[in-house]
Amino acid sequence: MANKLSRSFINLTIGFIGSESTKQKFRMNKNDFIRERKLSFETLCFCLIKLLKQNLQLELNTYFRDANGLGSKKQLTVTSSAFVQSRKKIRPEMFYELNRLIAEDFYQDNDENVELYKGHRLLSVDGSAIDLPINEGTREFYGTHNNHTQTNDVVLGRVSIMYDLLNEMVIDGRLCPFHTGEVPLAREHIKEAKEGDIIIMDRAYPSFESIYEMQKKGIHFIFRCKQNFSNKVTEFFESKKKDAVIEIKPGQHRSFKDLPYNKEETLLVRMIKIRLSTGETEILMTSLLDKAKYPYGEFKKLYSKRWVIETYYNRFKNIIGVENFSGTSDQFIQQEFNCALYMSNMQSILTKEAQKEVNQKYQNRKYQYKINASLSLCFIRQRLMQMFTSNKDSDEILEELKQLFILNVIPIRPNRKFPRDHAKYRNRTKPKQFNNRRTIL
């Protein structure tokens, strides 16, 4: 079986950013980066993917200290103003393409590290909202919103992500104005899926159009489904059956102009009825029709894996800190959003090998253990620039990282449940964000 080592993704990043074709494709103007400067295209990119969460000048000083080496007598520095002016020359799409390249490469010649469910990638699509800096530009592009008591205007962005639940990899991620619908964004994600993938989605997403599109491409799905999705679904819900294959048709009171099907089109789907511990009945709709290969008893656990994308959003917002932007323009926001996606994927890749050793080391303890996500991100940020810019052996740095991961673990306590207090979010207000104030600690 093929096993792709972590350093190959480091080398892939260095090769992509250092490529002349990358620079020409993603610079804003053909005259940008044509001279040798302190802030070259490569330097700017490496600074940005590190994630700039502290005071900008402090981040830059730290970057160049690490790049030059601690023992260097001549410490190269640049001002934060120079950095801000220079980053305007880079298109945000550069970091989107870098993340896409990393995600695609992860699945190639890497059988030993890629986890599958019966030969399928297990994906999920879900959306969320993130707070954005408040200024005239973001108000105009993203729009403003009120909290429940309408006491505080905020600027929100719509985030939508397609996530590999077993391998913890972002396949595709987008940040758009909040008024952009989750369903249209999901259909854009589906274009990045491959034949044989299984996509798990909640009840906001099922539609005849999406089902038709996925079945034609050989992409499987598991939807949580509303009981009034169609008359046939309602009939199944009211029946005593818990597993049945039915035909569904498109909504009849709509225009079929420019659609690849007409109102007589039918699709076969499998309906699953599951009793929850709360006493509620949940309905799932799936394209996995083979009852022998995909037995009824597996679907409750299979759909529950969708929770992984919810925990990813927690990591994305509260550990990676995607909402803590160092820039306030839409260009800078998009740059940093795509860099955060890249960093989350690199964190998954770099900790994967260490997690195998953790499983073995702590196998005889009461609980299973996992690598501490907060500390591992901190260790990666501190050492990633060394791997990108220093002459130190990357294998030596990666081994050092792995040992730090293994030493810093936390127990997995199963079946923990906490009551959700929705009211606590209704009256919260967003702290005022000053453009010239960033944490220095």
VENFENKA-V780778 format. One record per backbone hydrogen bond with DSSP energy under -0.5 kcal/mol. NH is the residue of the N-H (numbers start at 1). CO is the residue of the C=O. If there is no record, write none. Layout:
# VENFENKA-V780778
nh:NH co:CO
nh:NH co:CO
This chain:
# VENFENKA-V780778
nh:5 co:3
nh:8 co:5
nh:9 co:5
nh:9 co:6
nh:10 co:6
nh:11 co:7
nh:12 co:8
nh:13 co:9
nh:14 co:10
nh:15 co:11
nh:16 co:12
nh:17 co:13
nh:18 co:14
nh:19 co:15
nh:19 co:16
nh:23 co:19
nh:24 co:20
nh:25 co:21
nh:26 co:22
nh:27 co:23
nh:28 co:89
nh:32 co:29
nh:34 co:31
nh:37 co:35
nh:40 co:38
nh:44 co:40
nh:45 co:41
nh:46 co:42
nh:47 co:43
nh:48 co:44
nh:49 co:45
nh:50 co:46
nh:51 co:48
nh:53 co:51
nh:55 co:439
nh:59 co:55
nh:60 co:56
nh:61 co:57
nh:62 co:58
nh:63 co:59
nh:64 co:60
nh:65 co:61
nh:66 co:62
nh:67 co:63
nh:68 co:64
nh:69 co:65
nh:72 co:69
nh:75 co:73
nh:76 co:74
nh:83 co:79
nh:84 co:80
nh:85 co:81
nh:86 co:82
nh:87 co:83
nh:88 co:84
nh:89 co:86
nh:90 co:87
nh:91 co:26
nh:94 co:91
nh:95 co:92
nh:96 co:92
nh:97 co:93
nh:98 co:94
nh:99 co:95
nh:100 co:96
nh:101 co:97
nh:102 co:98
nh:103 co:99
nh:104 co:100
nh:105 co:101
nh:106 co:102
nh:107 co:103
nh:107 co:104
nh:108 co:105
nh:109 co:107
nh:112 co:2
nh:113 co:110
nh:114 co:110
nh:115 co:113
nh:117 co:120
nh:118 co:116
nh:120 co:117
nh:123 co:121
nh:123 co:198
nh:124 co:163
nh:125 co:200
nh:126 co:161
nh:128 co:159
nh:130 co:157
nh:132 co:155
nh:135 co:133
nh:139 co:135
nh:140 co:136
nh:141 co:137
nh:142 co:138
nh:143 co:138
nh:143 co:139
nh:145 co:154
nh:147 co:152
nh:148 co:426
nh:149 co:426
nh:150 co:147
nh:154 co:145
nh:155 co:132
nh:156 co:143
nh:156 co:154
nh:157 co:130
nh:158 co:176
nh:159 co:128
nh:159 co:157
nh:160 co:174
nh:161 co:126
nh:162 co:172
nh:163 co:124
nh:163 co:161
nh:164 co:169
nh:165 co:122
nh:165 co:163
nh:166 co:122
nh:168 co:164
nh:169 co:164
nh:171 co:162
nh:171 co:169
nh:172 co:162
nh:174 co:160
nh:176 co:158
nh:178 co:142
nh:178 co:156
nh:180 co:177
nh:185 co:181
nh:186 co:182
nh:187 co:183
nh:188 co:184
nh:189 co:185
nh:190 co:186
nh:191 co:187
nh:191 co:188
nh:192 co:189
nh:193 co:189
nh:193 co:190
nh:196 co:218
nh:197 co:194
nh:198 co:121
nh:199 co:197
nh:199 co:220
nh:200 co:123
nh:200 co:198
nh:201 co:222
nh:205 co:202
nh:211 co:207
nh:212 co:208
nh:213 co:209
nh:214 co:210
nh:215 co:211
nh:216 co:212
nh:217 co:213
nh:218 co:214
nh:218 co:215
nh:219 co:214
nh:220 co:197
nh:222 co:199
nh:223 co:285
nh:224 co:201
nh:225 co:223
nh:225 co:283
nh:229 co:226
nh:234 co:230
nh:235 co:231
nh:236 co:232
nh:237 co:233
nh:238 co:234
nh:239 co:235
nh:239 co:236
nh:244 co:271
nh:246 co:244
nh:246 co:269
nh:248 co:267
nh:250 co:265
nh:254 co:252
nh:259 co:256
nh:265 co:262
nh:267 co:248
nh:269 co:246
nh:270 co:286
nh:271 co:244
nh:272 co:284
nh:273 co:242
nh:274 co:272
nh:274 co:282
nh:276 co:274
nh:276 co:280
nh:279 co:276
nh:282 co:274
nh:282 co:280
nh:284 co:272
nh:285 co:223
nh:286 co:270
nh:287 co:221
nh:289 co:287
nh:291 co:289
nh:294 co:290
nh:298 co:295
nh:299 co:296
nh:302 co:298
nh:303 co:299
nh:304 co:300
nh:305 co:301
nh:305 co:302
nh:306 co:303
nh:307 co:304
nh:308 co:305
nh:309 co:306
nh:310 co:306
nh:311 co:307
nh:312 co:308
nh:313 co:309
nh:314 co:310
nh:315 co:311
nh:316 co:312
nh:317 co:313
nh:318 co:314
nh:319 co:314
nh:319 co:315
nh:320 co:315
nh:322 co:316
nh:324 co:321
nh:325 co:323
nh:333 co:329
nh:334 co:330
nh:335 co:331
nh:336 co:332
nh:337 co:333
nh:338 co:334
nh:339 co:335
nh:340 co:336
nh:341 co:337
nh:342 co:338
nh:343 co:339
nh:344 co:340
nh:345 co:341
nh:346 co:342
nh:347 co:343
nh:348 co:344
nh:349 co:345
nh:350 co:346
nh:351 co:347
nh:352 co:348
nh:353 co:349
nh:355 co:351
nh:356 co:352
nh:357 co:353
nh:358 co:354
nh:359 co:355
nh:360 co:356
nh:361 co:357
nh:362 co:358
nh:363 co:360
nh:365 co:362
nh:368 co:412
nh:370 co:410
nh:372 co:408
nh:373 co:371
nh:376 co:372
nh:377 co:373
nh:378 co:374
nh:379 co:375
nh:380 co:376
nh:381 co:377
nh:382 co:378
nh:383 co:379
nh:384 co:380
nh:385 co:381
nh:387 co:383
nh:388 co:384
nh:389 co:385
nh:390 co:386
nh:397 co:393
nh:398 co:394
nh:399 co:395
nh:400 co:396
nh:401 co:397
nh:402 co:398
nh:403 co:399
nh:404 co:400
nh:405 co:401
nh:406 co:402
nh:407 co:403
nh:408 co:404
nh:409 co:407
nh:410 co:370
nh:412 co:368
nh:413 co:411
nh:414 co:412
nh:416 co:413
nh:421 co:419
nh:422 co:420
nh:424 co:421
nh:425 co:422
nh:426 co:423
nh:427 co:423
nh:434 co:432
nh:437 co:434
